[in-house]
Amino acid sequence: MSLLDLFGFSGMILLLSAFLLNQINYFANDSASYHVFNLLGAYILTYYAFVLGNTPFIILEFVWGSFSLYKLFTMRVKLSSE
């Protein structure tokens, strides 16, 4: 197994961990931890897909990560306005 594959697996583990922890009610849908796991996992997998040249997967993971980034940004703006 190559270093690139291990990198890809780490992204997959982050995404699946976020999903599992959300399903067992450890992470709430609106928690920063949930979105950080999704953001990191998705952007790691975006890079992995880019290296492999898999365009549909690049788009999927980039959009997935971008939604989490947007949510984290809006959460921060909301906290700073309170």
PDB file of N, CA, C and O in Angstrom:
ATOM      1  N   MET A   1       0.858  -1.169   0.000  1.00  0.00           N
ATOM      2  CA  MET A   1       0.000   0.000   0.000  1.00  0.00           C
ATOM      3  C   MET A   1       0.905   1.233   0.000  1.00  0.00           C
ATOM      4  O   MET A   1       1.873   1.310   0.756  1.00  0.00           O
ATOM      5  N   SER A   2       0.574   2.182  -0.852  1.00  0.00           N
ATOM      6  CA  SER A   2       1.395   3.378  -0.994  1.00  0.00           C
ATOM      7  C   SER A   2       1.014   4.431   0.047  1.00  0.00           C
ATOM      8  O   SER A   2      -0.029   4.341   0.694  1.00  0.00           O
ATOM      9  N   LEU A   3       1.875   5.418   0.188  1.00  0.00           N
ATOM     10  CA  LEU A   3       1.598   6.539   1.076  1.00  0.00           C
ATOM     11  C   LEU A   3       0.347   7.288   0.616  1.00  0.00           C
ATOM     12  O   LEU A   3      -0.438   7.755   1.441  1.00  0.00           O
ATOM     13  N   LEU A   4       0.165   7.401  -0.702  1.00  0.00           N
ATOM     14  CA  LEU A   4      -1.035   8.058  -1.239  1.00  0.00           C
ATOM     15  C   LEU A   4      -2.296   7.305  -0.835  1.00  0.00           C
ATOM     16  O   LEU A   4      -3.300   7.919  -0.474  1.00  0.00           O
ATOM     17  N   ASP A   5      -2.247   5.989  -0.893  1.00  0.00           N
ATOM     18  CA  ASP A   5      -3.406   5.190  -0.474  1.00  0.00           C
ATOM     19  C   ASP A   5      -3.711   5.394   1.008  1.00  0.00           C
ATOM     20  O   ASP A   5      -4.877   5.500   1.390  1.00  0.00           O
ATOM     21  N   LEU A   6      -2.696   5.449   1.830  1.00  0.00           N
ATOM     22  CA  LEU A   6      -2.903   5.695   3.260  1.00  0.00           C
ATOM     23  C   LEU A   6      -3.527   7.069   3.487  1.00  0.00           C
ATOM     24  O   LEU A   6      -4.383   7.239   4.355  1.00  0.00           O
ATOM     25  N   PHE A   7      -3.090   8.038   2.701  1.00  0.00           N
ATOM     26  CA  PHE A   7      -3.671   9.374   2.769  1.00  0.00           C
ATOM     27  C   PHE A   7      -5.150   9.322   2.406  1.00  0.00           C
ATOM     28  O   PHE A   7      -5.978   9.925   3.088  1.00  0.00           O
ATOM     29  N   GLY A   8      -5.484   8.609   1.343  1.00  0.00           N
ATOM     30  CA  GLY A   8      -6.877   8.443   0.932  1.00  0.00           C
ATOM     31  C   GLY A   8      -7.705   7.738   1.987  1.00  0.00           C
ATOM     32  O   GLY A   8      -8.840   8.130   2.258  1.00  0.00           O
ATOM     33  N   PHE A   9      -7.141   6.701   2.582  1.00  0.00           N
ATOM     34  CA  PHE A   9      -7.854   5.991   3.651  1.00  0.00           C
ATOM     35  C   PHE A   9      -8.108   6.896   4.851  1.00  0.00           C
ATOM     36  O   PHE A   9      -9.148   6.783   5.499  1.00  0.00           O
ATOM     37  N   SER A  10      -7.169   7.793   5.154  1.00  0.00           N
ATOM     38  CA  SER A  10      -7.376   8.692   6.291  1.00  0.00           C
ATOM     39  C   SER A  10      -8.569   9.618   6.034  1.00  0.00           C
ATOM     40  O   SER A  10      -9.350   9.889   6.945  1.00  0.00           O
ATOM     41  N   GLY A  11      -8.710  10.100   4.799  1.00  0.00           N
ATOM     42  CA  GLY A  11      -9.873  10.915   4.454  1.00  0.00           C
ATOM     43  C   GLY A  11     -11.165  10.139   4.573  1.00  0.00           C
ATOM     44  O   GLY A  11     -12.163  10.640   5.090  1.00  0.00           O
ATOM     45  N   MET A  12     -11.136   8.908   4.090  1.00  0.00           N
ATOM     46  CA  MET A  12     -12.319   8.059   4.168  1.00  0.00           C
ATOM     47  C   MET A  12     -12.697   7.795   5.616  1.00  0.00           C
ATOM     48  O   MET A  12     -13.878   7.825   5.965  1.00  0.00           O
ATOM     49  N   ILE A  13     -11.698   7.535   6.470  1.00  0.00           N
ATOM     50  CA  ILE A  13     -11.961   7.264   7.880  1.00  0.00           C
ATOM     51  C   ILE A  13     -12.567   8.493   8.558  1.00  0.00           C
ATOM     52  O   ILE A  13     -13.473   8.360   9.380  1.00  0.00           O
ATOM     53  N   LEU A  14     -12.076   9.686   8.220  1.00  0.00           N
ATOM     54  CA  LEU A  14     -12.654  10.907   8.794  1.00  0.00           C
ATOM     55  C   LEU A  14     -14.123  11.070   8.402  1.00  0.00           C
ATOM     56  O   LEU A  14     -14.968  11.364   9.248  1.00  0.00           O
ATOM     57  N   LEU A  15     -14.421  10.878   7.114  1.00  0.00           N
ATOM     58  CA  LEU A  15     -15.815  11.017   6.662  1.00  0.00           C
ATOM     59  C   LEU A  15     -16.726   9.975   7.298  1.00  0.00           C
ATOM     60  O   LEU A  15     -17.814  10.299   7.776  1.00  0.00           O
ATOM     61  N   LEU A  16     -16.282   8.738   7.301  1.00  0.00           N
ATOM     62  CA  LEU A  16     -17.113   7.686   7.880  1.00  0.00           C
ATOM     63  C   LEU A  16     -17.248   7.840   9.393  1.00  0.00           C
ATOM     64  O   LEU A  16     -18.290   7.511   9.960  1.00  0.00           O
ATOM     65  N   SER A  17     -16.203   8.337  10.047  1.00  0.00           N
ATOM     66  CA  SER A  17     -16.289   8.585  11.488  1.00  0.00           C
ATOM     67  C   SER A  17     -17.318   9.672  11.784  1.00  0.00           C
ATOM     68  O   SER A  17     -18.115   9.541  12.713  1.00  0.00           O
ATOM     69  N   ALA A  18     -17.301  10.741  10.996  1.00  0.00           N
ATOM     70  CA  ALA A  18     -18.294  11.807  11.181  1.00  0.00           C
ATOM     71  C   ALA A  18     -19.699  11.247  11.018  1.00  0.00           C
ATOM     72  O   ALA A  18     -20.587  11.549  11.815  1.00  0.00           O
ATOM     73  N   PHE A  19     -19.901  10.436   9.991  1.00  0.00           N
ATOM     74  CA  PHE A  19     -21.212   9.843   9.752  1.00  0.00           C
ATOM     75  C   PHE A  19     -21.622   8.936  10.917  1.00  0.00           C
ATOM     76  O   PHE A  19     -22.734   9.046  11.433  1.00  0.00           O
ATOM     77  N   LEU A  20     -20.724   8.048  11.323  1.00  0.00           N
ATOM     78  CA  LEU A  20     -21.044   7.116  12.403  1.00  0.00           C
ATOM     79  C   LEU A  20     -21.314   7.861  13.709  1.00  0.00           C
ATOM     80  O   LEU A  20     -22.295   7.577  14.396  1.00  0.00           O
ATOM     81  N   LEU A  21     -20.449   8.808  14.050  1.00  0.00           N
ATOM     82  CA  LEU A  21     -20.622   9.544  15.299  1.00  0.00           C
ATOM     83  C   LEU A  21     -21.899  10.377  15.293  1.00  0.00           C
ATOM     84  O   LEU A  21     -22.503  10.605  16.341  1.00  0.00           O
ATOM     85  N   ASN A  22     -22.303  10.825  14.123  1.00  0.00           N
ATOM     86  CA  ASN A  22     -23.578  11.525  14.010  1.00  0.00           C
ATOM     87  C   ASN A  22     -24.744  10.557  14.184  1.00  0.00           C
ATOM     88  O   ASN A  22     -25.737  10.889  14.831  1.00  0.00           O
ATOM     89  N   GLN A  23     -24.626   9.385  13.620  1.00  0.00           N
ATOM     90  CA  GLN A  23     -25.703   8.402  13.705  1.00  0.00           C
ATOM     91  C   GLN A  23     -25.935   7.904  15.134  1.00  0.00           C
ATOM     92  O   GLN A  23     -27.061   7.578  15.510  1.00  0.00           O
ATOM     93  N   ILE A  24     -24.864   7.850  15.922  1.00  0.00           N
ATOM     94  CA  ILE A  24     -25.028   7.381  17.304  1.00  0.00           C
ATOM     95  C   ILE A  24     -25.204   8.566  18.271  1.00  0.00           C
ATOM     96  O   ILE A  24     -25.090   8.418  19.487  1.00  0.00           O
ATOM     97  N   ASN A  25     -25.483   9.736  17.696  1.00  0.00           N
ATOM     98  CA  ASN A  25     -25.786  10.959  18.450  1.00  0.00           C
ATOM     99  C   ASN A  25     -24.623  11.466  19.304  1.00  0.00           C
ATOM    100  O   ASN A  25     -24.836  12.134  20.316  1.00  0.00           O
ATOM    101  N   TYR A  26     -23.396  11.147  18.893  1.00  0.00           N
ATOM    102  CA  TYR A  26     -22.233  11.709  19.569  1.00  0.00           C
ATOM    103  C   TYR A  26     -21.913  13.092  19.006  1.00  0.00           C
ATOM    104  O   TYR A  26     -21.558  14.010  19.745  1.00  0.00           O
ATOM    105  N   PHE A  27     -22.044  13.226  17.675  1.00  0.00           N
ATOM    106  CA  PHE A  27     -21.919  14.521  17.004  1.00  0.00           C
ATOM    107  C   PHE A  27     -23.316  14.958  16.565  1.00  0.00           C
ATOM    108  O   PHE A  27     -24.056  14.185  15.957  1.00  0.00           O
ATOM    109  N   ALA A  28     -23.661  16.186  16.874  1.00  0.00           N
ATOM    110  CA  ALA A  28     -24.912  16.750  16.364  1.00  0.00           C
ATOM    111  C   ALA A  28     -24.663  17.261  14.941  1.00  0.00           C
ATOM    112  O   ALA A  28     -23.528  17.560  14.570  1.00  0.00           O
ATOM    113  N   ASN A  29     -25.729  17.356  14.156  1.00  0.00           N
ATOM    114  CA  ASN A  29     -25.614  17.867  12.785  1.00  0.00           C
ATOM    115  C   ASN A  29     -25.028  19.266  12.725  1.00  0.00           C
ATOM    116  O   ASN A  29     -24.408  19.640  11.729  1.00  0.00           O
ATOM    117  N   ASP A  30     -25.218  20.039  13.779  1.00  0.00           N
ATOM    118  CA  ASP A  30     -24.751  21.422  13.770  1.00  0.00           C
ATOM    119  C   ASP A  30     -23.517  21.643  14.644  1.00  0.00           C
ATOM    120  O   ASP A  30     -23.208  22.781  14.999  1.00  0.00           O
ATOM    121  N   SER A  31     -22.809  20.563  14.992  1.00  0.00           N
ATOM    122  CA  SER A  31     -21.614  20.718  15.824  1.00  0.00           C
ATOM    123  C   SER A  31     -20.401  21.026  14.957  1.00  0.00           C
ATOM    124  O   SER A  31     -20.304  20.570  13.818  1.00  0.00           O
ATOM    125  N   ALA A  32     -19.493  21.794  15.503  1.00  0.00           N
ATOM    126  CA  ALA A  32     -18.264  22.131  14.784  1.00  0.00           C
ATOM    127  C   ALA A  32     -17.437  20.871  14.521  1.00  0.00           C
ATOM    128  O   ALA A  32     -16.833  20.742  13.456  1.00  0.00           O
ATOM    129  N   SER A  33     -17.403  19.955  15.467  1.00  0.00           N
ATOM    130  CA  SER A  33     -16.624  18.720  15.294  1.00  0.00           C
ATOM    131  C   SER A  33     -17.093  17.933  14.085  1.00  0.00           C
ATOM    132  O   SER A  33     -16.280  17.435  13.306  1.00  0.00           O
ATOM    133  N   TYR A  34     -18.388  17.823  13.930  1.00  0.00           N
ATOM    134  CA  TYR A  34     -18.961  17.109  12.792  1.00  0.00           C
ATOM    135  C   TYR A  34     -18.507  17.737  11.475  1.00  0.00           C
ATOM    136  O   TYR A  34     -18.114  17.033  10.544  1.00  0.00           O
ATOM    137  N   HIS A  35     -18.564  19.048  11.409  1.00  0.00           N
ATOM    138  CA  HIS A  35     -18.198  19.733  10.167  1.00  0.00           C
ATOM    139  C   HIS A  35     -16.688  19.730   9.923  1.00  0.00           C
ATOM    140  O   HIS A  35     -16.253  19.701   8.771  1.00  0.00           O
ATOM    141  N   VAL A  36     -15.896  19.759  10.972  1.00  0.00           N
ATOM    142  CA  VAL A  36     -14.441  19.686  10.804  1.00  0.00           C
ATOM    143  C   VAL A  36     -14.051  18.308  10.264  1.00  0.00           C
ATOM    144  O   VAL A  36     -13.234  18.215   9.347  1.00  0.00           O
ATOM    145  N   PHE A  37     -14.620  17.250  10.819  1.00  0.00           N
ATOM    146  CA  PHE A  37     -14.340  15.904  10.310  1.00  0.00           C
ATOM    147  C   PHE A  37     -14.722  15.807   8.831  1.00  0.00           C
ATOM    148  O   PHE A  37     -13.954  15.293   8.018  1.00  0.00           O
ATOM    149  N   ASN A  38     -15.909  16.302   8.490  1.00  0.00           N
ATOM    150  CA  ASN A  38     -16.352  16.271   7.099  1.00  0.00           C
ATOM    151  C   ASN A  38     -15.447  17.101   6.204  1.00  0.00           C
ATOM    152  O   ASN A  38     -15.082  16.661   5.114  1.00  0.00           O
ATOM    153  N   LEU A  39     -15.084  18.287   6.649  1.00  0.00           N
ATOM    154  CA  LEU A  39     -14.225  19.171   5.862  1.00  0.00           C
ATOM    155  C   LEU A  39     -12.871  18.529   5.591  1.00  0.00           C
ATOM    156  O   LEU A  39     -12.435  18.459   4.442  1.00  0.00           O
ATOM    157  N   LEU A  40     -12.214  18.065   6.628  1.00  0.00           N
ATOM    158  CA  LEU A  40     -10.893  17.461   6.448  1.00  0.00           C
ATOM    159  C   LEU A  40     -10.961  16.194   5.601  1.00  0.00           C
ATOM    160  O   LEU A  40     -10.164  16.011   4.681  1.00  0.00           O
ATOM    161  N   GLY A  41     -11.906  15.334   5.912  1.00  0.00           N
ATOM    162  CA  GLY A  41     -12.043  14.100   5.142  1.00  0.00           C
ATOM    163  C   GLY A  41     -12.328  14.358   3.677  1.00  0.00           C
ATOM    164  O   GLY A  41     -11.732  13.728   2.803  1.00  0.00           O
ATOM    165  N   ALA A  42     -13.238  15.284   3.405  1.00  0.00           N
ATOM    166  CA  ALA A  42     -13.611  15.570   2.016  1.00  0.00           C
ATOM    167  C   ALA A  42     -12.460  16.208   1.245  1.00  0.00           C
ATOM    168  O   ALA A  42     -12.226  15.859   0.088  1.00  0.00           O
ATOM    169  N   TYR A  43     -11.739  17.140   1.871  1.00  0.00           N
ATOM    170  CA  TYR A  43     -10.635  17.780   1.149  1.00  0.00           C
ATOM    171  C   TYR A  43      -9.444  16.847   0.970  1.00  0.00           C
ATOM    172  O   TYR A  43      -8.733  16.940  -0.030  1.00  0.00           O
ATOM    173  N   ILE A  44      -9.218  15.956   1.918  1.00  0.00           N
ATOM    174  CA  ILE A  44      -8.187  14.928   1.722  1.00  0.00           C
ATOM    175  C   ILE A  44      -8.565  14.049   0.533  1.00  0.00           C
ATOM    176  O   ILE A  44      -7.725  13.746  -0.314  1.00  0.00           O
ATOM    177  N   LEU A  45      -9.831  13.644   0.475  1.00  0.00           N
ATOM    178  CA  LEU A  45     -10.278  12.804  -0.638  1.00  0.00           C
ATOM    179  C   LEU A  45     -10.335  13.575  -1.954  1.00  0.00           C
ATOM    180  O   LEU A  45     -10.191  12.977  -3.021  1.00  0.00           O
ATOM    181  N   THR A  46     -10.540  14.879  -1.898  1.00  0.00           N
ATOM    182  CA  THR A  46     -10.475  15.694  -3.108  1.00  0.00           C
ATOM    183  C   THR A  46      -9.076  15.633  -3.695  1.00  0.00           C
ATOM    184  O   THR A  46      -8.907  15.425  -4.896  1.00  0.00           O
ATOM    185  N   TYR A  47      -8.076  15.814  -2.847  1.00  0.00           N
ATOM    186  CA  TYR A  47      -6.684  15.738  -3.312  1.00  0.00           C
ATOM    187  C   TYR A  47      -6.376  14.342  -3.855  1.00  0.00           C
ATOM    188  O   TYR A  47      -5.760  14.197  -4.911  1.00  0.00           O
ATOM    189  N   TYR A  48      -6.806  13.339  -3.131  1.00  0.00           N
ATOM    190  CA  TYR A  48      -6.586  11.951  -3.552  1.00  0.00           C
ATOM    191  C   TYR A  48      -7.200  11.697  -4.934  1.00  0.00           C
ATOM    192  O   TYR A  48      -6.567  11.096  -5.802  1.00  0.00           O
ATOM    193  N   ALA A  49      -8.420  12.154  -5.124  1.00  0.00           N
ATOM    194  CA  ALA A  49      -9.086  11.978  -6.417  1.00  0.00           C
ATOM    195  C   ALA A  49      -8.391  12.787  -7.507  1.00  0.00           C
ATOM    196  O   ALA A  49      -8.313  12.347  -8.654  1.00  0.00           O
ATOM    197  N   PHE A  50      -7.891  13.958  -7.157  1.00  0.00           N
ATOM    198  CA  PHE A  50      -7.176  14.794  -8.121  1.00  0.00           C
ATOM    199  C   PHE A  50      -5.921  14.074  -8.612  1.00  0.00           C
ATOM    200  O   PHE A  50      -5.644  14.051  -9.811  1.00  0.00           O
ATOM    201  N   VAL A  51      -5.169  13.492  -7.694  1.00  0.00           N
ATOM    202  CA  VAL A  51      -3.955  12.759  -8.074  1.00  0.00           C
ATOM    203  C   VAL A  51      -4.306  11.575  -8.965  1.00  0.00           C
ATOM    204  O   VAL A  51      -3.565  11.253  -9.895  1.00  0.00           O
ATOM    205  N   LEU A  52      -5.419  10.934  -8.689  1.00  0.00           N
ATOM    206  CA  LEU A  52      -5.847   9.778  -9.491  1.00  0.00           C
ATOM    207  C   LEU A  52      -6.524  10.191 -10.798  1.00  0.00           C
ATOM    208  O   LEU A  52      -6.697   9.368 -11.697  1.00  0.00           O
ATOM    209  N   GLY A  53      -6.901  11.457 -10.902  1.00  0.00           N
ATOM    210  CA  GLY A  53      -7.562  11.947 -12.116  1.00  0.00           C
ATOM    211  C   GLY A  53      -9.016  11.547 -12.219  1.00  0.00           C
ATOM    212  O   GLY A  53      -9.524  11.351 -13.323  1.00  0.00           O
ATOM    213  N   ASN A  54      -9.692  11.423 -11.103  1.00  0.00           N
ATOM    214  CA  ASN A  54     -11.088  10.991 -11.066  1.00  0.00           C
ATOM    215  C   ASN A  54     -11.991  12.223 -10.901  1.00  0.00           C
ATOM    216  O   ASN A  54     -12.313  12.623  -9.782  1.00  0.00           O
ATOM    217  N   THR A  55     -12.389  12.806 -12.016  1.00  0.00           N
ATOM    218  CA  THR A  55     -13.118  14.073 -12.001  1.00  0.00           C
ATOM    219  C   THR A  55     -14.449  14.021 -11.239  1.00  0.00           C
ATOM    220  O   THR A  55     -14.701  14.926 -10.444  1.00  0.00           O
ATOM    221  N   PRO A  56     -15.307  13.027 -11.430  1.00  0.00           N
ATOM    222  CA  PRO A  56     -16.564  13.023 -10.668  1.00  0.00           C
ATOM    223  C   PRO A  56     -16.331  13.000  -9.157  1.00  0.00           C
ATOM    224  O   PRO A  56     -17.049  13.659  -8.406  1.00  0.00           O
ATOM    225  N   PHE A  57     -15.336  12.248  -8.718  1.00  0.00           N
ATOM    226  CA  PHE A  57     -15.030  12.157  -7.295  1.00  0.00           C
ATOM    227  C   PHE A  57     -14.423  13.468  -6.788  1.00  0.00           C
ATOM    228  O   PHE A  57     -14.676  13.865  -5.651  1.00  0.00           O
ATOM    229  N   ILE A  58     -13.634  14.136  -7.612  1.00  0.00           N
ATOM    230  CA  ILE A  58     -13.084  15.456  -7.253  1.00  0.00           C
ATOM    231  C   ILE A  58     -14.235  16.419  -6.973  1.00  0.00           C
ATOM    232  O   ILE A  58     -14.250  17.100  -5.947  1.00  0.00           O
ATOM    233  N   ILE A  59     -15.184  16.471  -7.881  1.00  0.00           N
ATOM    234  CA  ILE A  59     -16.318  17.397  -7.743  1.00  0.00           C
ATOM    235  C   ILE A  59     -17.139  17.054  -6.502  1.00  0.00           C
ATOM    236  O   ILE A  59     -17.475  17.937  -5.712  1.00  0.00           O
ATOM    237  N   LEU A  60     -17.459  15.777  -6.334  1.00  0.00           N
ATOM    238  CA  LEU A  60     -18.251  15.337  -5.183  1.00  0.00           C
ATOM    239  C   LEU A  60     -17.593  15.748  -3.873  1.00  0.00           C
ATOM    240  O   LEU A  60     -18.234  16.372  -3.027  1.00  0.00           O
ATOM    241  N   GLU A  61     -16.342  15.411  -3.702  1.00  0.00           N
ATOM    242  CA  GLU A  61     -15.666  15.671  -2.435  1.00  0.00           C
ATOM    243  C   GLU A  61     -15.402  17.155  -2.217  1.00  0.00           C
ATOM    244  O   GLU A  61     -15.475  17.637  -1.087  1.00  0.00           O
ATOM    245  N   PHE A  62     -15.097  17.881  -3.286  1.00  0.00           N
ATOM    246  CA  PHE A  62     -14.879  19.320  -3.141  1.00  0.00           C
ATOM    247  C   PHE A  62     -16.160  20.027  -2.695  1.00  0.00           C
ATOM    248  O   PHE A  62     -16.128  20.885  -1.814  1.00  0.00           O
ATOM    249  N   VAL A  63     -17.271  19.665  -3.302  1.00  0.00           N
ATOM    250  CA  VAL A  63     -18.552  20.269  -2.917  1.00  0.00           C
ATOM    251  C   VAL A  63     -18.915  19.870  -1.490  1.00  0.00           C
ATOM    252  O   VAL A  63     -19.374  20.707  -0.712  1.00  0.00           O
ATOM    253  N   TRP A  64     -18.716  18.610  -1.144  1.00  0.00           N
ATOM    254  CA  TRP A  64     -18.995  18.114   0.205  1.00  0.00           C
ATOM    255  C   TRP A  64     -18.198  18.916   1.231  1.00  0.00           C
ATOM    256  O   TRP A  64     -18.755  19.401   2.215  1.00  0.00           O
ATOM    257  N   GLY A  65     -16.910  19.052   1.000  1.00  0.00           N
ATOM    258  CA  GLY A  65     -16.065  19.812   1.910  1.00  0.00           C
ATOM    259  C   GLY A  65     -16.421  21.283   1.954  1.00  0.00           C
ATOM    260  O   GLY A  65     -16.353  21.912   3.010  1.00  0.00           O
ATOM    261  N   SER A  66     -16.801  21.834   0.814  1.00  0.00           N
ATOM    262  CA  SER A  66     -17.148  23.259   0.755  1.00  0.00           C
ATOM    263  C   SER A  66     -18.407  23.570   1.557  1.00  0.00           C
ATOM    264  O   SER A  66     -18.503  24.632   2.171  1.00  0.00           O
ATOM    265  N   PHE A  67     -19.363  22.662   1.557  1.00  0.00           N
ATOM    266  CA  PHE A  67     -20.559  22.866   2.381  1.00  0.00           C
ATOM    267  C   PHE A  67     -20.197  22.873   3.867  1.00  0.00           C
ATOM    268  O   PHE A  67     -20.737  23.665   4.639  1.00  0.00           O
ATOM    269  N   SER A  68     -19.285  21.990   4.258  1.00  0.00           N
ATOM    270  CA  SER A  68     -18.853  21.988   5.657  1.00  0.00           C
ATOM    271  C   SER A  68     -18.073  23.248   5.998  1.00  0.00           C
ATOM    272  O   SER A  68     -18.225  23.798   7.088  1.00  0.00           O
ATOM    273  N   LEU A  69     -17.242  23.707   5.074  1.00  0.00           N
ATOM    274  CA  LEU A  69     -16.507  24.953   5.282  1.00  0.00           C
ATOM    275  C   LEU A  69     -17.474  26.122   5.426  1.00  0.00           C
ATOM    276  O   LEU A  69     -17.304  26.965   6.307  1.00  0.00           O
ATOM    277  N   TYR A  70     -18.476  26.175   4.572  1.00  0.00           N
ATOM    278  CA  TYR A  70     -19.493  27.225   4.647  1.00  0.00           C
ATOM    279  C   TYR A  70     -20.217  27.183   5.995  1.00  0.00           C
ATOM    280  O   TYR A  70     -20.437  28.220   6.620  1.00  0.00           O
ATOM    281  N   LYS A  71     -20.581  25.992   6.432  1.00  0.00           N
ATOM    282  CA  LYS A  71     -21.298  25.851   7.701  1.00  0.00           C
ATOM    283  C   LYS A  71     -20.419  26.304   8.869  1.00  0.00           C
ATOM    284  O   LYS A  71     -20.900  26.982   9.777  1.00  0.00           O
ATOM    285  N   LEU A  72     -19.141  25.936   8.851  1.00  0.00           N
ATOM    286  CA  LEU A  72     -18.230  26.378   9.908  1.00  0.00           C
ATOM    287  C   LEU A  72     -18.088  27.896   9.902  1.00  0.00           C
ATOM    288  O   LEU A  72     -18.045  28.526  10.959  1.00  0.00           O
ATOM    289  N   PHE A  73     -18.017  28.475   8.715  1.00  0.00           N
ATOM    290  CA  PHE A  73     -17.911  29.928   8.600  1.00  0.00           C
ATOM    291  C   PHE A  73     -19.152  30.612   9.161  1.00  0.00           C
ATOM    292  O   PHE A  73     -19.038  31.585   9.907  1.00  0.00           O
ATOM    293  N   THR A  74     -20.338  30.112   8.810  1.00  0.00           N
ATOM    294  CA  THR A  74     -21.574  30.727   9.311  1.00  0.00           C
ATOM    295  C   THR A  74     -21.709  30.541  10.815  1.00  0.00           C
ATOM    296  O   THR A  74     -22.253  31.408  11.499  1.00  0.00           O
ATOM    297  N   MET A  75     -21.221  29.420  11.338  1.00  0.00           N
ATOM    298  CA  MET A  75     -21.259  29.200  12.783  1.00  0.00           C
ATOM    299  C   MET A  75     -20.351  30.209  13.486  1.00  0.00           C
ATOM    300  O   MET A  75     -20.701  30.732  14.544  1.00  0.00           O
ATOM    301  N   ARG A  76     -19.202  30.478  12.903  1.00  0.00           N
ATOM    302  CA  ARG A  76     -18.263  31.440  13.504  1.00  0.00           C
ATOM    303  C   ARG A  76     -18.829  32.855  13.460  1.00  0.00           C
ATOM    304  O   ARG A  76     -18.712  33.605  14.429  1.00  0.00           O
ATOM    305  N   VAL A  77     -19.439  33.217  12.341  1.00  0.00           N
ATOM    306  CA  VAL A  77     -20.046  34.549  12.217  1.00  0.00           C
ATOM    307  C   VAL A  77     -21.161  34.694  13.239  1.00  0.00           C
ATOM    308  O   VAL A  77     -21.288  35.740  13.876  1.00  0.00           O
ATOM    309  N   LYS A  78     -21.957  33.672  13.397  1.00  0.00           N
ATOM    310  CA  LYS A  78     -23.060  33.718  14.360  1.00  0.00           C
ATOM    311  C   LYS A  78     -22.538  33.882  15.788  1.00  0.00           C
ATOM    312  O   LYS A  78     -23.098  34.651  16.570  1.00  0.00           O
ATOM    313  N   LEU A  79     -21.470  33.164  16.127  1.00  0.00           N
ATOM    314  CA  LEU A  79     -20.901  33.267  17.467  1.00  0.00           C
ATOM    315  C   LEU A  79     -20.301  34.657  17.719  1.00  0.00           C
ATOM    316  O   LEU A  79     -20.421  35.198  18.818  1.00  0.00           O
ATOM    317  N   SER A  80     -19.663  35.222  16.707  1.00  0.00           N
ATOM    318  CA  SER A  80     -19.035  36.515  16.903  1.00  0.00           C
ATOM    319  C   SER A  80     -20.066  37.650  16.983  1.00  0.00           C
ATOM    320  O   SER A  80     -19.770  38.721  17.514  1.00  0.00           O
ATOM    321  N   SER A  81     -21.272  37.416  16.458  1.00  0.00           N
ATOM    322  CA  SER A  81     -22.302  38.448  16.521  1.00  0.00           C
ATOM    323  C   SER A  81     -23.099  38.404  17.822  1.00  0.00           C
ATOM    324  O   SER A  81     -23.853  39.328  18.125  1.00  0.00           O
ATOM    325  N   GLU A  82     -22.934  37.348  18.574  1.00  0.00           N
ATOM    326  CA  GLU A  82     -23.685  37.217  19.837  1.00  0.00           C
ATOM    327  C   GLU A  82     -23.003  37.925  20.974  1.00  0.00           C
ATOM    328  O   GLU A  82     -23.502  37.911  22.099  1.00  0.00           O
TER     329      GLU A  82
END
